[in-house]
Amino acid sequence: MTSPTPLLDRWSSVSKWKDMSSLYKEIRTDLDRVEDRLESWSRSSNPLTAEISRYVLRKKGKRLRPALVLLTSRLFSQGSEESVFLASLVELLHTASLIHDDIVDNAGVRRGKESVHAKWGPNITVLLGDYLYIKSIGLSLQSRHERVIRLLADISARMIEGELDEYARSGDLRITEGQYLDIVENKTAVLFGACCRIGAILGLASPEEEEAVAAFGLNLGKTFQIIDDLLDFTGDAKVLGKPTLTDLAEGRITLPVIHALGSGGRAGRERIKALLGRKDISGEERRALLEDLATRGAFDHAAGRAREFAERALEAITPFPDSTPRETLIRLAVFGLLRNR
């Protein structure tokens, strides 16, 4: 693990913020316009399509991906109507991916509410996920930038490949840290990177500037996903808005478990294997597992890797001139590392 950078230490006070909305002051108006667009896109002449679309698009998450488009575009320009349009579009694409993710995981809760899968069943849900994916790509054709259209199509394919790869490795105790990070990159981080690249394209950034902000986004995405996976063990279910240990219960083997599998010997592997895929893990079993993972340094290892990626994100963004968007992006990187939800 690399040594803490002065910049990361400088911004460590960001941890006092309770949520990401406190970081969005400068783009609040544009984010409100994103919400308006998402609401308009949820309308349909088909009552069921309209009902479910409203349900998923009004379940506000962090809106991080739209924020990345808006902030990176403002690194280079004043922003534009197209930046709001594309910020809305990446959230629509992200929502489609979450819907499919919930089907694969048989998840009952998303953002503190019933998932579409739990509320309407798998058949309706897979059709809605397909509908939103196709709608996203169709809307992207309105962009003036052909590169953005190609990028969104390519990223959609990579995200689905990441989901397929994760599913194929579900329950596989042989999964390596490198394979896990490949899944993280495809499932999560490539969309973060694409959001930042889109902002750079809209702002007419130079090729070097575009690559820098794309690297920022890619490493930020890895930071967020590793922390998500860590919080599934160490977080508070009430704060997270979903039960803990859901990854293990659904057969996903994430970084803390991978580290423990490498240091726990046969007995440790058998203990984890016995819990994998079980949705009835008792409180006693949970406590014993968390104690074992902590003793083996699994949580420290995952937190350390997340910190490495956060530092790489900061290294990519710090060469840019001082500005409010740059400062907010820096704060997002640190917040992503230190958050509790």
C-alpha positions as CSV (number, residue, x, y, z in Angstrom):
1,M,0.0,0.0,0.0
2,T,1.3,3.4,-0.9
3,S,1.9,6.1,1.7
4,P,-0.9,8.6,2.4
5,T,-0.5,11.6,0.1
6,P,-0.5,15.1,1.7
7,L,-3.6,15.9,-0.4
8,L,-5.6,13.0,0.9
9,D,-4.7,14.0,4.5
10,R,-5.5,17.6,3.7
11,W,-9.1,16.7,2.7
12,S,-9.7,14.1,5.4
13,S,-12.1,16.5,7.2
14,V,-14.6,15.6,4.4
15,S,-15.6,12.7,6.7
16,K,-17.7,15.1,8.8
17,W,-20.3,15.3,6.0
18,K,-23.3,13.0,6.3
19,D,-24.2,12.6,2.7
20,M,-23.1,13.4,-0.8
21,S,-25.8,16.1,-1.3
22,S,-23.6,18.4,0.8
23,L,-21.0,18.2,-2.0
24,Y,-23.3,19.2,-4.8
25,K,-24.0,22.9,-4.0
26,E,-22.6,24.2,-7.2
27,I,-24.5,21.8,-9.5
28,R,-27.7,21.6,-7.5
29,T,-29.7,23.4,-10.1
30,D,-28.5,21.2,-12.9
31,L,-29.1,18.1,-10.8
32,D,-32.7,19.3,-10.2
33,R,-33.0,19.5,-14.0
34,V,-31.6,15.9,-14.2
35,E,-34.5,14.8,-11.9
36,D,-37.0,16.6,-14.2
37,R,-35.6,14.8,-17.2
38,L,-35.7,11.4,-15.5
39,E,-39.3,12.1,-14.5
40,S,-40.2,12.9,-18.1
41,W,-38.5,9.7,-19.4
42,S,-40.5,7.7,-16.9
43,R,-43.7,8.6,-18.7
44,S,-45.2,6.0,-21.0
45,S,-48.5,5.2,-22.7
46,N,-48.2,1.8,-21.1
47,P,-49.5,2.2,-17.5
48,L,-47.3,-0.6,-16.1
49,T,-44.2,0.7,-17.8
50,A,-44.9,4.2,-16.5
51,E,-45.7,2.9,-12.9
52,I,-42.5,0.9,-12.6
53,S,-40.3,3.5,-14.3
54,R,-41.5,6.2,-11.9
55,Y,-40.8,3.8,-9.0
56,V,-37.2,3.1,-9.9
57,L,-36.3,6.6,-11.2
58,R,-37.7,8.4,-8.1
59,K,-35.8,6.1,-5.7
60,K,-33.0,8.6,-5.5
61,G,-29.5,7.2,-4.8
62,K,-26.3,9.2,-4.6
63,R,-26.8,10.6,-8.2
64,L,-23.0,10.3,-8.3
65,R,-22.7,9.5,-12.0
66,P,-24.7,12.5,-13.2
67,A,-22.7,14.6,-10.8
68,L,-19.4,13.4,-12.4
69,V,-20.6,14.4,-15.9
70,L,-21.6,17.8,-14.7
71,L,-18.5,18.5,-12.6
72,T,-16.0,17.3,-15.1
73,S,-17.6,19.3,-17.9
74,R,-17.3,22.4,-15.6
75,L,-13.6,21.8,-15.3
76,F,-13.3,23.0,-18.9
77,S,-16.4,25.0,-19.6
78,Q,-19.5,26.6,-18.1
79,G,-21.6,23.5,-18.7
80,S,-24.4,23.2,-21.2
81,E,-27.8,21.8,-21.9
82,E,-26.2,18.7,-23.3
83,S,-24.3,18.1,-20.1
84,V,-27.6,17.9,-18.3
85,F,-29.0,15.6,-20.9
86,L,-26.1,13.2,-20.8
87,A,-25.9,13.4,-17.0
88,S,-29.5,12.2,-17.0
89,L,-28.8,9.5,-19.5
90,V,-26.0,7.9,-17.6
91,E,-28.3,7.7,-14.5
92,L,-30.9,6.0,-16.7
93,L,-28.2,3.5,-17.9
94,H,-27.1,3.0,-14.3
95,T,-30.7,2.3,-13.2
96,A,-31.1,-0.3,-15.9
97,S,-27.9,-2.1,-14.7
98,L,-29.2,-2.1,-11.1
99,I,-32.5,-3.7,-12.2
100,H,-30.7,-6.5,-13.9
101,D,-28.3,-6.8,-11.0
102,D,-31.2,-7.3,-8.6
103,I,-32.6,-10.1,-10.7
104,V,-29.3,-11.9,-10.8
105,D,-28.8,-11.5,-7.0
106,N,-32.5,-12.1,-6.2
107,A,-32.2,-9.0,-4.1
108,G,-35.2,-7.9,-2.1
109,V,-34.1,-4.3,-1.2
110,R,-32.6,-1.5,-3.2
111,R,-32.0,2.0,-1.8
112,G,-34.0,1.2,1.3
113,K,-37.1,0.1,-0.6
114,E,-38.4,-3.1,-2.2
115,S,-36.5,-3.9,-5.3
116,V,-38.4,-4.1,-8.6
117,H,-37.6,-7.8,-8.6
118,A,-39.3,-8.3,-5.2
119,K,-42.3,-6.0,-6.0
120,W,-43.2,-7.1,-9.6
121,G,-41.3,-10.4,-10.0
122,P,-38.5,-11.5,-12.3
123,N,-40.4,-11.6,-15.6
124,I,-41.6,-8.0,-15.5
125,T,-38.2,-6.8,-14.1
126,V,-36.0,-8.3,-16.8
127,L,-38.3,-6.6,-19.4
128,L,-38.1,-3.3,-17.6
129,G,-34.3,-3.5,-17.4
130,D,-34.1,-4.3,-21.2
131,Y,-36.5,-1.4,-21.8
132,L,-34.3,1.1,-19.9
133,Y,-31.1,-0.1,-21.6
134,I,-32.6,0.2,-25.1
135,K,-34.2,3.6,-24.2
136,S,-30.8,4.8,-22.9
137,I,-29.0,3.9,-26.2
138,G,-31.9,5.3,-28.2
139,L,-31.7,8.6,-26.4
140,S,-27.9,8.7,-26.8
141,L,-28.4,9.1,-30.5
142,Q,-29.6,12.6,-29.9
143,S,-26.1,13.6,-28.8
144,R,-24.1,15.8,-31.1
145,H,-21.0,13.8,-30.2
146,E,-20.5,10.5,-32.0
147,R,-17.8,9.5,-29.6
148,V,-20.2,9.7,-26.7
149,I,-22.7,7.5,-28.5
150,R,-20.0,4.8,-29.1
151,L,-18.7,5.1,-25.6
152,L,-22.1,4.5,-24.0
153,A,-22.7,1.5,-26.2
154,D,-19.3,0.1,-25.4
155,I,-19.7,0.7,-21.7
156,S,-23.1,-1.0,-21.6
157,A,-21.6,-4.1,-23.1
158,R,-18.7,-4.1,-20.6
159,M,-21.1,-3.6,-17.6
160,I,-23.1,-6.6,-18.8
161,E,-19.9,-8.7,-19.3
162,G,-18.9,-7.7,-15.7
163,E,-22.2,-9.0,-14.4
164,L,-21.9,-12.2,-16.3
165,D,-18.3,-12.7,-15.0
166,E,-19.4,-12.1,-11.5
167,Y,-22.3,-14.6,-11.9
168,A,-20.0,-17.2,-13.4
169,R,-17.6,-16.8,-10.4
170,S,-20.4,-16.9,-7.8
171,G,-19.4,-19.3,-5.0
172,D,-16.0,-20.0,-6.5
173,L,-13.6,-20.0,-3.6
174,R,-10.7,-20.0,-6.1
175,I,-11.4,-16.4,-7.2
176,T,-8.3,-14.2,-7.0
177,E,-8.0,-10.6,-6.0
178,G,-7.1,-9.8,-9.6
179,Q,-10.2,-11.5,-11.0
180,Y,-12.3,-9.6,-8.4
181,L,-10.8,-6.3,-9.4
182,D,-11.5,-7.1,-13.1
183,I,-15.2,-7.6,-12.2
184,V,-15.2,-4.4,-10.2
185,E,-13.7,-2.5,-13.1
186,N,-16.3,-3.7,-15.6
187,K,-19.4,-3.7,-13.4
188,T,-18.8,-0.4,-11.7
189,A,-15.7,1.6,-12.5
190,V,-15.9,1.8,-16.3
191,L,-19.2,3.8,-16.0
192,F,-17.5,6.2,-13.5
193,G,-14.7,6.6,-16.0
194,A,-17.1,7.1,-18.9
195,C,-19.0,9.8,-17.0
196,C,-15.8,11.8,-16.5
197,R,-14.7,11.2,-20.1
198,I,-18.1,12.5,-21.3
199,G,-17.7,15.6,-19.3
200,A,-14.3,16.2,-20.8
201,I,-15.6,15.6,-24.3
202,L,-18.4,18.1,-23.7
203,G,-15.9,20.6,-22.3
204,L,-13.6,20.2,-25.3
205,A,-10.7,19.1,-23.1
206,S,-7.3,18.1,-24.7
207,P,-6.6,14.4,-25.1
208,E,-4.3,14.5,-22.1
209,E,-6.9,16.2,-19.9
210,E,-9.5,13.7,-21.1
211,E,-7.3,10.7,-20.1
212,A,-6.6,12.3,-16.7
213,V,-10.2,12.8,-15.7
214,A,-11.1,9.3,-17.1
215,A,-8.4,7.8,-14.9
216,F,-9.8,9.8,-12.0
217,G,-13.3,8.3,-12.6
218,L,-12.0,4.8,-13.1
219,N,-10.1,4.8,-9.8
220,L,-13.0,6.6,-8.0
221,G,-15.3,3.8,-9.1
222,K,-13.0,1.1,-7.8
223,T,-12.8,3.0,-4.5
224,F,-16.6,3.2,-4.2
225,Q,-17.1,-0.5,-5.0
226,I,-14.5,-1.8,-2.6
227,I,-16.0,0.4,0.2
228,D,-19.5,-0.9,-0.7
229,D,-18.2,-4.5,-0.4
230,L,-16.5,-3.7,2.9
231,L,-19.6,-2.0,4.3
232,D,-21.6,-5.1,3.6
233,F,-19.6,-6.6,6.5
234,T,-18.9,-3.6,8.7
235,G,-21.7,-1.2,8.0
236,D,-24.9,-0.5,9.9
237,A,-28.0,-2.0,8.1
238,K,-30.2,0.9,9.1
239,V,-27.7,3.4,7.6
240,L,-27.0,1.3,4.5
241,G,-30.7,0.8,3.8
242,K,-30.2,-2.9,3.3
243,P,-29.2,-5.9,5.3
244,T,-25.5,-6.7,5.8
245,L,-23.8,-9.9,4.6
246,T,-26.0,-9.8,1.5
247,D,-23.0,-10.5,-0.7
248,L,-22.1,-13.7,1.1
249,A,-25.7,-14.7,1.3
250,E,-26.0,-14.3,-2.5
251,G,-22.8,-16.2,-3.2
252,R,-20.6,-13.3,-4.1
253,I,-17.1,-13.5,-2.9
254,T,-15.7,-10.0,-2.3
255,L,-12.3,-8.6,-1.3
256,P,-12.5,-9.2,2.5
257,V,-13.4,-12.8,2.0
258,I,-10.8,-13.3,-0.8
259,H,-8.1,-12.1,1.6
260,A,-9.3,-14.3,4.4
261,L,-9.4,-17.3,2.1
262,G,-5.8,-16.8,1.4
263,S,-4.7,-16.7,5.0
264,G,-7.2,-18.9,6.9
265,G,-6.1,-22.4,6.0
266,R,-8.5,-25.3,5.4
267,A,-10.5,-24.6,8.5
268,G,-11.1,-21.0,7.5
269,R,-12.1,-22.0,4.0
270,E,-14.6,-24.5,5.3
271,R,-16.1,-22.0,7.7
272,I,-16.7,-19.5,4.8
273,K,-17.9,-22.2,2.5
274,A,-20.5,-23.3,5.1
275,L,-21.9,-19.8,5.1
276,L,-21.7,-19.0,1.4
277,G,-25.1,-18.7,-0.2
278,R,-27.0,-18.9,3.0
279,K,-29.7,-16.4,3.8
280,D,-30.3,-17.7,7.4
281,I,-26.9,-16.8,8.9
282,S,-27.5,-16.5,12.6
283,G,-26.3,-13.6,14.8
284,E,-23.7,-15.9,16.5
285,E,-22.4,-17.0,13.1
286,R,-22.2,-13.4,11.9
287,R,-20.2,-12.3,15.0
288,A,-17.8,-15.2,14.7
289,L,-17.3,-14.5,11.0
290,L,-16.7,-10.8,11.5
291,E,-14.2,-11.5,14.3
292,D,-12.4,-14.0,12.2
293,L,-12.2,-11.7,9.2
294,A,-11.0,-8.8,11.4
295,T,-8.3,-11.0,13.1
296,R,-7.0,-12.0,9.6
297,G,-6.7,-8.4,8.6
298,A,-9.3,-8.8,5.9
299,F,-11.0,-5.5,6.6
300,D,-7.8,-3.6,6.9
301,H,-6.6,-5.1,3.6
302,A,-9.8,-4.0,1.8
303,A,-9.7,-0.6,3.3
304,G,-6.0,-0.3,2.2
305,R,-6.8,-1.2,-1.4
306,A,-9.6,1.3,-1.5
307,R,-7.3,4.0,-0.2
308,E,-4.8,3.1,-2.9
309,F,-7.4,3.7,-5.6
310,A,-8.6,6.9,-3.9
311,E,-5.0,8.2,-4.0
312,R,-4.7,7.3,-7.6
313,A,-7.8,9.3,-8.3
314,L,-6.4,12.3,-6.5
315,E,-3.1,12.0,-8.4
316,A,-5.0,12.2,-11.6
317,I,-7.1,15.3,-10.7
318,T,-4.6,17.4,-8.7
319,P,-2.6,18.7,-11.8
320,F,-5.7,20.7,-12.9
321,P,-5.9,24.4,-11.9
322,D,-7.6,25.3,-8.7
323,S,-11.4,25.6,-9.2
324,T,-14.6,24.8,-7.4
325,P,-15.3,21.7,-9.7
326,R,-11.8,20.4,-9.0
327,E,-12.2,20.8,-5.3
328,T,-15.5,19.0,-5.3
329,L,-14.1,16.1,-7.3
330,I,-11.3,15.9,-4.7
331,R,-13.8,15.9,-1.9
332,L,-15.8,13.1,-3.7
333,A,-12.8,10.9,-3.8
334,V,-12.1,11.3,-0.1
335,F,-15.8,11.0,0.8
336,G,-16.0,7.8,-1.2
337,L,-13.2,6.4,0.9
338,L,-14.5,7.5,4.3
339,R,-18.3,7.2,3.9
340,N,-20.5,4.9,6.0
341,R,-23.2,4.2,3.5
